[in-house]
Amino acid sequence: MLARHGASSIAALTSALPREYVHKSAHSEVLLTGCRAVGADEYAITAQWPRTHSFYTPVAGRHDPLLLAESVRQAIPLLSHIAYEVPFGHRQIWDTFSYSVNPDALVVGPTPADITLHVRCSGITRRGSRLAGLSMHVTATRDGELLGTAEAAFTNQPPAIYQRLRGGYADLEQVAARALPLAPPLAPPLAPRRVGRDRFHDVVLAPSGSTHRTLLRTDLNHPILFDHPVDHAPGMLLLEAVRQGAYGCAFPRQGVLTDMEIRFFRYAELNSPCWIETSPVTEEPTDRLPVRVAAHQDGAVVFTATATVTTTTADAPAHTCAAA
């Protein structure tokens, strides 16, 4: 259903959107630029990707595909607020997320990339009058060319229910005062080149004694991944951990993370070690390397994922899943 205020007020959002609608603190991190209803539970959302970014950095002349993931992430609160009448203060929690991109459409051009997300919403559930959850099916285009597709399913929780789900973790002051001082110290990172990064500051994995197991680094001072105070590891940090784990398996090959599927089972807490385990789906050396990734914390599974690296060095040696 459309919001009671009608499609005309949705269509009025046609310039850089207020950061509150996409749950960002920094105006510079807002990727979405407009939104209009095109049918019942269907929307066209526009975005602009910068030619370069401090964290989602172009590699080999291509935009970072996680810009698509972040654009979809921003579309979740945007549509929740303007199309489904979700009040500010409610939490949208990912259940599943997936994307697939066309690497040829990621080439950086002479100007910022103008993107359109064609979003169809399904599986819409409500508790009384409020939104309880839905699934988004996204087709992304760039100048009329297919850029990729994505799907995201999420639930919407009002503050009272979120408080019951999270207990003391829902109180950010308590988290800051009690939980975070007990958190393990930030471990030294993996070598950036092994995980597709050029700065130690942007590496979210630390080595362990196993080549298939790394430790999640939750750097609360990272200006992009921790744009605002949170009570658990944010979803985009976990997606970055999946990406870096997959790149570690592909090393020394280099490529683009063209596909990802992830299912979330529980929150990744900030005050306990979270282990990232990786294994290649196949040992056959091809230009597409799918990698299984799983996160474990306190004896429970946080998420499972499959990520595919489409390599750009055809004659590179086979993968090793090295973590050192």
N, C-alpha and C positions, 0 to 999 in steps of 0.2 A: 504494500500500500504506500501511497505518497503521504508525506506529512500534511497535516491539516492546513498549514500556512500556504500550501500550493506550490506548483512548479515555478511560478514567476519569481518567488523570493529565492529559490535555489538558483535560478538562472542569473540572479543579480550578482552572484559571487563570481566575478569575471576578471579579477586582477589578483595580485599577490594576496594570498589568503591570510587572515589573522592567525598567528601562531597558536592561539588557544584551540582552534578548531582541529589542529593536527597534533596536539599535545607535544609541542616543542617550546623550549624557552628562548632559543636564539632565532631571531627573524631570518638570519642568513641560512638556516637549515630547513626552511620551508620550501619544499619542491613543488607543491601543488599551486596552481594559479587560477583555477576556475572550475565550476561545476554546474551542470544543467541536467534536468530530468529529460529523458527522451522517450519514456514510456513507463508503464507500471513496473516499479522496482528495477528500472534500468536507467543508467546515468552515463554521461560523458564527462570525464574529469580530465582537465588539462594539467600538464606539468612541464617544467623546464629544468633540464639538467645542465649544470655549468660545464664549460669546457674542461675545467679542472676542479678538484675538490681537495680539501685538506686531509680527508680520510679515504673517501671513495675515489681513489686516484686512478686516472686512466693508465692502462698498461698496454704497451705495444700499439698505441694509437687507437685503442678502443675504450669506450666508457665502461666503468665498473658495472657489471650486471646486478650487483646488489643495490644499485640505484633503483632498479625496478622493484626490488623487495621493499626498499624504504618508501617508494612512492605508493605501493599498495598498503603498507603499514599506515601511512598518513591518511589514505582513503578510508580506512576503517573508522577512526574517530570522526572524520569529516562527515561521512554519510550517516553515522550513528546520530550525530547532533542535528544535522540540517534536514535529513530525510526521514529519520525514524524517531525524532523528538526525544532523544536521550539527553538528560540534563548533564551539565558539566559536573564533574565529581564522580560520575560512574566510571567503572573500569571495564575496558574491553580486553578479554583474555583469549589469546590464540589457542585453538585446539589443534589445527593442522595448517600447514602452509606449503605451497609448491610453486615452482616457476620453471619455465623453459624459454630460453632466448635464442634468437638468431644472431650469431656473432657478427655477421656481415652488417647488420643494422646498428651495431654498436660503434661503428667507426666515428671518431671525433671529427666534426666538421669545423668550418671557419667561424661558426657562431654557436651559441648554446643550442642544445637539442630540444625541440618542441615535441612533446609526447602527448598522446591522447590515450587515456584508459577508458575503454568501453566496458562498463561494469554491469553485470546482471546479478541480482540478488535472489536467492532461493532459500528454501528451508527456514523461512522466517517464523520464529516462535515468540510468543509473548506470555508473560505472566500478568494477568489482568490487563492493564493498559500499557505496560512498559515492555520494551524490547528485551527478550531473553537471549536471543542469539540468531545468527544467520550465516549463510555461506555466500561468498563473493566469487564470481567467475569473471575473470578479467582478460580482455584481449587488448594488448598494447600495440599502438602503431606510431610510426614516425614518418611524417611526410607521406602518409598513405601506404607505407611499406610495413609489413608485419614485423614488429620488434620482438614480440614474445607473448606468452600467455602465463596466467597465474591463477591460483585458487587459494582462498583463505576462509577458514571457518572459525568463528569466535563466539564466545558468550559475553553477555553484558551483565555486569554485577553492580547494583547500587551500593552506596557506602556501607549500609548496615550489614548486608550479606557479605560483602568483601571483608568487613571487620571480623565476622564470625569465621570465615574461611581462613583468614591469615592470623587471627589472634593478635598477639603483641606485635607481630611483624607489620601489621597495617598502620601502626603508629610510627611515623618516620622519626619522631623525636626519641622514642624508645629504642628504635633500631640504631640511631646514631649514638645514643648514650650507653647502650648495653651490648647489643649484638656486634657492632662493627669493631669495638675495641678488642673483642675476642677473636676476630677474624684472623686467619693465618696471614703472615706477612706476604707482600707481593713478591712472587718468585721471579728469579731472573728469566728473561724470555728466551725462546728459541732464536737461532740466527734468522734474521729477517728474510734472507734470500731463500731459505728453505720453505717458507710459507707465503711467498709472493708479496712480501713487503720490503720497503726500503728503509724503514725506521724502526728501531727497537720499541719506541713508544707505542706503535700501532700493532705490535705482536700480542695476541691474546692467549697464547699457549706457552707453557713452560715445560722443559724436558723432565722425564722421569727415568727410572732404570730400564724401561721397556721401550723398544722402538715403535710399538703400536699404542702407547699410552702416554698422554700428556696431561698437564694440570691446567685448568682454566685460570687465567689471570683476570681478576676483576679490579681493574684500575679505576677507582671512583673519581679520580681527577681527570680522566680522559674527557675532553670537551665535547666529543661527538657521541660516543657510546653512552656516556652518562651526562646527557644534556641537562637533566634536572634530577633532584633527589628521588630515589626509588627504594622499595623495600625488598627487591629481589633482582637477580641478574636480568637485564632487559632482553627482549627477544632478539634485537639486532646484534647484541653481543653474542648470543648463542648461534645465530646464523653465521657470524664472522668466524666463530670457533669451528663450525662445520666446514666453512670454506678453507680455512687455514689447515685444518686436518686433512682435507682432500688434497690440497696443494702439497702438503708434506708427503703424501703417498705418491703423488705424481713426480716429485723431484727426482732427478734434475730436469725432467721435461717441464716446459712452461706452456700454459694454456689459459683458457677461459672457463670459469665455472658456469657451464651452459644450462645445467639442470640441477634442481634440488627438490627433494620431498622430505618434509619433517613432520613428526607427530610429537606433541608435547604431552607429558603425563603428570608433571608436577612442577612447582616453582624451583628454580635454582637459587638457593639461599646464598647470601653474601658472607656468612660467618662460618662456612664449612667448606673443606676442599671438594671440588667438583672435577671428576676425572673424565677426560675425553678419550675414547677408544676408537681406533680406526682399523679397517681391514679392506683390501681391495676385493671387489665382487668377483673378479676374474683375474687370473694370472697371465692371460693371453695379452701380449703387447699390441695394442691398437691405438688409433688416434683418439679414442674415447675411453676414458678410464672411470668407471663407476666405483665409488668408495662408500662402504658402510661406516657410519659414524654413530656413536652412542655416548651419552653422558650419564655418569653414575655419581650419586652423592648420598652418603650415609646409608649405603646398602640398597638404594632404590634407583630405578631408572628415571632420569629427568626427561630425556627425549631420545628418539631414534631417528636416523636420517639416512638418505642415500643421496650422494652428490656426485655429479659427473663432470670431470675435467676434460674438455676437448682440447687436446694439445696442439701446439703450433710448431713443434720441432719433431718432424716425422721420423728422423733417423736417430733420435735420442735413445739411450739404453733403457731397458725395462725398469719399471718402478721398483722401489725398495720399501716404501712406507717408513723411511727413516725419520727419526724424531730428534736426533742430536743436533 
